[in-house]
Amino acid sequence: MEATSLKPKEVERLLEAARAQFALADYALIFTAVRAGLRQGEIAALQWGDIQFGDREDDEDRYIVVQRNCDRRWSHKMLTPKNKKPRRVDISREVRRVLLQLRDDRLVKAFTEGKSDISDVLVFPSEASTPIEMNNFSERVFKPLVSHAGLRQIRFHDLRHSYGSLLIQVGASLAYIRDQMGHSSIQVTVDVYGDLIPGANVAFVDKLDAATSPQESARQPQEGMPRKSGGFKEALSNDWLGGRDSNPDTQIQSLQSYR
């Protein structure tokens, strides 16, 4: 099945259905997937000690440190993330609020069991307190949710793709999207998301009109007057284009972010 992404209104429909239908834990998992773009194995391996909540809601020091990937399909072990190194993923105020509410619920439960520290406890464990099997979660929870929300058939992994697409639409730079999603290079980001906003090149050349003052219409050369060359050499190949990343326009740079 080809990768796809949800539009903003479709994401809202999905989350509204999840809020109405699920308990906090399942809703928080889906919300984190579509609003933080973690891979399935990264979600399964996430621990409370990986989350920096900050002192308050408007504290910009709020993020997830992605440093493990649970390989449930093959080795059933905790591995490093896909590109072999940890990354920092910023979280929005709403993601912070939802995860903080879930953490407080888990702390209450831990206190009743005589525990005071849950930093090494999984955020989204199975009923047996082991890493959640995401394929089972997709079949048991996610697919019925998509149907209930009246959306076209998508995979759980498409929530990650939707996250990258939404970041593109709000104007995030390709470098930021690369870092948030843990792509191995910015070229991967370009290949996946670079064509999401049609007409970007047209918008760029239109700005050239505004950047130059109107010029008097060129006069026709008089008959019999020799035409002199202006010294311009004929443009062959793409010598005048420069590198892709040299473009200073922020919108085009952002084209070059629930995968």
Stockholm file with secondary structure:
# STOCKHOLM 1.0

chainA/1-259         MEATSLKPKEVERLLEAARAQFALADYALIFTAVRAGLRQGEIAALQWGDIQFGDREDDEDRYIVVQRNCDRRWSHKMLTPKNKKPRRVDISREVRRVLLQLRDDRLVKAFTEGKSDISDVLVFPSEASTPIEMNNFSERVFKPLVSHAGLRQIRFHDLRHSYGSLLIQVGASLAYIRDQMGHSSIQVTVDVYGDLIPGANVAFVDKLDAATSPQESARQPQEGMPRKSGGFKEALSNDWLGGRDSNPDTQIQSLQSYR
#=GR chainA/1-259 SS CCCCCCCHHHHHHHHHHHHHHSCHHHHHHHHHHHHHCCCHHHHHHCBGGGEECCSSTTCSCCEEEECCEEETTTTCEEECCTTSSCEEEECCHHHHHHHHHHHHHHHHHHHHTTCCCCTTSBSSBCTTSSBCCHHHHIIIIIHHHHHHTTCCCCCTTHHHHHHHHHHHHTTCCHHHHHHHHTCSSHHHHHHHHTTSSTTHHHHHHHHHHHHSCCCCCCCCCCTTCCCCCCSCCCCCTTTTTCCGGGCCCHHHHTTCCCC
#=GC SS_cons         CCCCCCCHHHHHHHHHHHHHHSCHHHHHHHHHHHHHCCCHHHHHHCBGGGEECCSSTTCSCCEEEECCEEETTTTCEEECCTTSSCEEEECCHHHHHHHHHHHHHHHHHHHHTTCCCCTTSBSSBCTTSSBCCHHHHIIIIIHHHHHHTTCCCCCTTHHHHHHHHHHHHTTCCHHHHHHHHTCSSHHHHHHHHTTSSTTHHHHHHHHHHHHSCCCCCCCCCCTTCCCCCCSCCCCCTTTTTCCGGGCCCHHHHTTCCCC
//
